[in-house]
Amino acid sequence: MKIALFFIMLILFQSPAKSQCALPANIDIHRNVLTIAHYKPGNCGLINSAKRSRGIGDIKDLVEVMDHTGAYDLGSGFIYEYEGEKYVITCEHVIFKSDSIVGYDADYKAYELELVGGDTFYDLAILKFKNKADEAHWRGVRLDFTPQKNTQVYAAGYWKWNGEVSIGNGKLLDEDIDLTDRKLPIVKMGFVKSDALTDSGYSGGVLYNVEGQVIGMNNSVHAKDTTSYALQSKAIKRIIHHVLNRKKGKLQRAFLGIQFSQNMSGGAVMIDKIIDNTPAAKNGSQLKGKPVVSIDGKAVREIYDVLKIMEDTPPGKTITLEIKAENSNKDVPITTVLLDSTHCVAIALHAVRQHGDDECEDIQTNNKVITIITNKQNKETAKNIGLYNDRIYCLNDLAQLGTLVRMFSLHGELKIGTGKEENSSKGRWIRFSENDDKRVLYY
């Protein structure tokens, strides 16, 4: 199921006021939930930026906490225990560009935190206590992987200055929903939907059921009907275990070397282009330009089907791409590989060289400086990358550029900032179609 969100990030959204509701007695809220404070924000320089209001002016409780703590911004987090160690889980956007992160308990005792890893696509960050002895105060949550529609839920957010937790209650409206509106900075999948009212500061907090289990992590809210969205517990567990078990700091993904595409008005999902020296390149002549019927037996009707299937495909697995040929469908087996930095560099180069419009002809790096070469052979230093004045990322190398291309390409375009000054509007566009009507996905 798909739904349009008009504005996201609970730290930026203001919802109707609500009264404090009572939590079930079996929820150990004081040992589960922290306020996450964001200090010393970095600045990548916003593309076409106009300084945004965070929309918290009349949220008295949140303003009071920010005034007392001196935080730049606030969110929430919860404790998850893995192999005997306790970690703090929150949304990545809560700590985005932060140089200093502090967790607070109900009494506003401070706990210094540091980033372990996470996944930008799912907007999840994993933190740990700088002082390991601080773990003793906390208790990990219990996860529920089979939430039921119409059951009672409780959305917990930050701790108010008076020691009460911000809380909203309601019903679970949908157990599995994808958020794909173009106004989102990043497409999101694997969410639950509820009518538990939330507001600024709830991002990264927990959505409990009546048994005290966590069915999701609060993430976003619909700007019109105030329904709330939380990342599913099964996705939370998968990401945490992938990141911590492999000690790589990020989720491991499968890679084929294919640029999939679909017109935004609909139609077949196409194998648009093939990246050289990748698993798909061995069958490039069979695949390029062909409509996709299914992947590993799962029907592909829209590009988000590809996203779901590939996100559940482990590296090293041989999958079957069923493509539409002239007279009949054809099965093409391909063995996936682990998406690594080399592949991300290849994606970056492919995106710029194949889709840079007239503004970008090539891109190169020298001594950690990324340079765009225009069609007039001018050279401009690439500073950052992003879209819609939100989630603007500093560029450090071509592998990072490739990672960000994968994130933003479903929007059909993204902008590389080249201005010398912070918040400069200068930049060069990567557009995946002439009429800005095509969604693209690299796997």
N, C-alpha and C positions, 0 to 999 in steps of 0.2 A: 504494500500500500504506500502511496506517495502523498505528500502534503506540502503545501507552500508555506514557508515561514516568511513573514515580512520583516522581521528584525530579530536578531538573536543575541546571545550572551547575556545571561542574567545580570551580570555586573553592569550592563548598560541599559537594562530595561526596568521600567517602573510599573508595577501592577497595583491593583486596588488594595487599599489597606484591609487588614484582616485581624481578627482577634486570636489570641493564643489558644490553641487547642491542646487537650490532654493527650499525652502519649501512653500507649499500653505499658503496663508496669514491667514487662519482660524486655523492654528496650533499654540497654545499658548506655544511654546517650552520653553520660559524663565521661565514659571511658572509650567511646567510639568516635566522637566527632570533635573536630578542631575548627577554629577560625584560622584562615590562612591569610596572612598579611603580606603585601607586596611592597617592597621598599626599593629605592634607588633604581628607578626604571631606566633602561637603556633607551636609545633613540636611533632607530635606523633611518629616520627621515621619511615622512609619509608622502606617497605619490599623489599629486593633486590634492594635498591635504587641506582640510579646514578643521581646526581643532574641534573635536567632538565633545559634547557634554555627556558626562557619564550618567546623567539623569537620576541623581540620588538626592537632589536638593531638599525634598520634603519627606524623605524616609528617615524619620527622626532617629530611630534606633541605630541605623547604619552610620549616619553622620556622627552620632555620639561616640561610637566605637572608633571611627577614623580620627576624630578630634583627640581622643585620649591616647591612641596608639601612635599617631603621627604617620599612619600608613598612607601610601599613595593610592592603594586600592585594596579591596577585600573580597575574599571568597570563602569557601568552605572546603573541608577535606575529611577523610575518615581513615581509620586504621585497618590494615590488612596484614595478616601474619602469613609468612612464607618461609618454610624450612627453619623455623625457630626465631626468625627475625621479624620485627614489626616495621612496616612501611606506612607512609602517608600517601593516600591516593587523592588526586584532585584533577580538575580540568586543566589542560595546558594553557588555555586562555587566561586562567586566573593568575598564573605566574609569568605570562608572556613578557619577554624582555626584562625580567627582573634580575637584578644583581644581588638581591638580599631577600630571603624568604624566612618568615617566622610563623610558627604555629602557636595558637593560644588556647588554653583550656577555659572552662567556665569561669574560673577565678582570674582569668587573664594573666596567668603565669606563662612566661614566654619559653618557647622551645625552638632553638635554631635548627633549620632544615636545609638540606642540600639536594639538588636534583640527581637522581640515579639514571633516569631514562624515561621513555614513554613512546607515544605515537601521535604525531600531529594530525593524521587523517582522522583518528578516532577522538582527538582532543583529550587525551589522557596523559597525565604526568605522574611519575612515581618518585617520591621523595623519601629521604631517610633522615633520622635524627643525627645531628653532628655529634652529640653526646650520647653514646649508646645507653648509658644509665637511664636516660629519659624514657626509654621504651617501657620500663617497669610500670609506669603510671597508666599505661594504655592496654586496651584489649581489642583484638581483631574482631571484625564483624562476621556474621554468618551470611552466606549468599544463598539466594533462592533462584533457581534456574528455570522454574516452571510457573511464572506468574499467571494468575487467572483473571480474565476480564471481569469487571464489575466488583472486584474485591476492594476492601478498604485499604488505602495507602496513606502514608505520612511522609511529607517532604521536609527534611531537616536541613537547616542552613547554618549560619554563623551564630556564635554566642553573643547575645546582647550584653551591654555593659552591666546590667543588673543581675546577670547570672542565668537568665532564662535563654533557652535556645529558640531561634526563630523557626517557626513550624507552620506548615499548612497541611490540611488533610482533605481527602476526596476519594474518588473512585478511579480505578484503573480502566481506561477507555480502550486501549489497544496494546497487545503484547508484543507487536513487531511492526515497526514503521520506519520508513526511510525519509530523510529530509533532503530534498533535491532542488529547492528553489534557487534560481540564479542569484538572488540577493544574498545568499549565504556565501561567506568567503570560501568555505570548503564544503563539499557535499558530505552528508553524514548518513550512516546506515546503522541498523541494529539498535533501535530505540524503542522504549515503551512510552505510551502517552497517558496522561492522567489529567484530572481537573483539580488537583491539589494546587492551591494558589501559592505562587512563589514570587519573589521579587529580587532586586539587586542584592548580591551577597550569597545567594543560594548555590551558585555554580560550584560543583565539586562536592556538594553535600549528598546525603543519602536519601533514597526513597525506600522506606521500610514497608513491609506488610504487617498485618496484625500479630504475627508470630515473632516479630522482631528481626526478621531476616531482611537482607538488603536485596531488592529486585532491580535496582539501578542507581546510577550516579546522576544527580541533577545537572542539566547542561543548558537548556534553552527554553524559551517560552514564545508562544504565538502572540504577536502584537495586537491582534484583533479580538480573539476569543479567550485569551489568557490561559489556554491549555498549556501544560508543561510537558517537557520531554526529558527523559533520562536514558543514558546509555545502559543497555542490558547487562545484567550481572554475568551472563555467559561470555559476553565480549570482554568485560572487565577482567575476568579470570584468565581468559586466553592471552590477552595482551600482557598482563602482569607476569604470567608464567613464562611466556616466550622471552620477554625482556630479561627477567631475573635468572632464568635457567641457563640461557646462553651467554649471559653476562656481556652482551653486546650493546646494551643501552637502547635497543630498538627492536621492532617487530621484524621477523624474518619473512620475506615474501618471495613467491615464485615469479619467474620472468621467462617470457617467450621471445621477446623482440618484435612485438606487433604493435602497430598503432591502429586501434579500433576507432571507428567513428560512426556517428548517426546524426542525421539532420534533426534539428530541434522540433520540426513539425511532424516527425515520425519517419516511418519507413524502415527498411532493413538495417541491421547493424553490419557494417562493412569492415573488411580487413583493408584498411586504407593504404598503409605503407608497411614495409618490412625494414628493420634496422639491420645493417650488415653485420656479419660475424656473430650472429645470435642463433639460438636453436631453430627459430622459424625460418632463418635465411636458407637453411638446407632445402626447404620446400617452398621457397619464395615464389617461384613461377606458378605453382599450383594455388597459392593462397592469395596473392595480391589482387585486390580489386573484387574479391568474391564476397557475397553475403554469407553471414554466419547463421547456421540453422540451430546448432547446439554445441555445447562444450561438455565433453564427458557425459553425454546422455541427458544433460539438463538443457531445456529449451532456452534459446536466446531471442527475445522479442524486443528488448531495448538495451541500451548500453549499460544500464544499471544491473542487468542480469549478468553481464560479463564481470562487472565489479564484484558482485556477490560470489560468483563461482570462483573467481581467481583469488579472492581473499580467503577462501576456504581450501585452497589448493596448496599443499606443502611443496617446497622446493625439492626437485629430484623425482617428482612423480611424472609418469608418462600419461598424458591426457589425449583425448581424441577430439579434434575439431571437425565437426560436420559442416561442410560448406555446400552452397548451392552451385552446381555445375550446369552446363548447358542442357543436358538431357536428364540427369539424375543427380541426387546428392552424393557427395564423396566424403569419405572419412580420411582424415590426415592425422596420424599420430605424431606427437611432439613431446619430447622429454623436457620438462622445465628445469631451470637452474636457479640458484640463489641470486636474487637481485642484489648486486654489490655496487661498490663505488664506480667500477669500470663501466658497468651498464648505465649507471646514472649519468656519467659523463657522455656516453653515447646518445642518451636521450636528450641531453642538453644541446649537443651539437646538431642532432637531427631536428629538434624543434626550431632552432634558430636558422639553420640552413634551408629547411624545407618550408618554414612558415613565417619567416621574419618579415614578410611583406616587402615593401621597398625601403623600409627603415633599417633593417638588419640584413646584412649579407653574410656575415660570418662572426665568429666569436673565438677568442683565444685567451690564454692565460700566461702570464710571465711574472715570476717572483710574487705569486699570490695576488696579482692584480688582474682582474678580468676586464678585457677590452672588447667592445663591440665595434665591428667594422661596418660602416654604412655602405649603401650602394654607390656613394660618391667617394668611397675609400677614406672617409674621415674616421678617426679613432676616438671612441668615447669610453670612459671608464664606467663599468657597471657597478652601482652602489648597492642596490636592493631590488627586491621583486615583490609584487603583490597585486592587489585588485580591490577596487571599491573603497579605498582609504582604510582598509581594515586588514589586520594581520600582515603587516609589511615586514618582510624578512631581510636582514642583512645578507649580502652575498659574500661568501668567503672563498668558494672554489666552484669549479664546474660540476662536481658531483652534487653539491648542494643545489645548484641551479636545476639539475636534472630531477632531483627529488621534489623540488617545488613545482616544476613543470608538470609532474605526475599529479600533484595535488590540485592545481588550478586549471588543468586542461579541459575538464568537464564543463567549465564556463565558456569555453570556446576562444578565450583570449587571456592574456596576462601582460603586465607591463614591467619592463626592466628600467628602474630609475637610474639616471645618469647625471643628475644635477650635482654641482659642487657643494651647494648649500643644503643644509637640512631643510626638509619640507619643500624641496624644489619640485616643480611640476614637470621638469624635463625628464624625458624617458623615451624608450623605444618599445613598440608593441610587437608581441608575437600573436598573430591571429591565425586560427586554424581553418578559416574559410573567408572568401571574399565578402560575403554578406553577413558575417558574424552569426551564422545560423547552424553551426555544427559543433557537437560535443565530441571530444576526443579523449581517449583513454589509452595509456601506455602500459602494456604488460608483456 
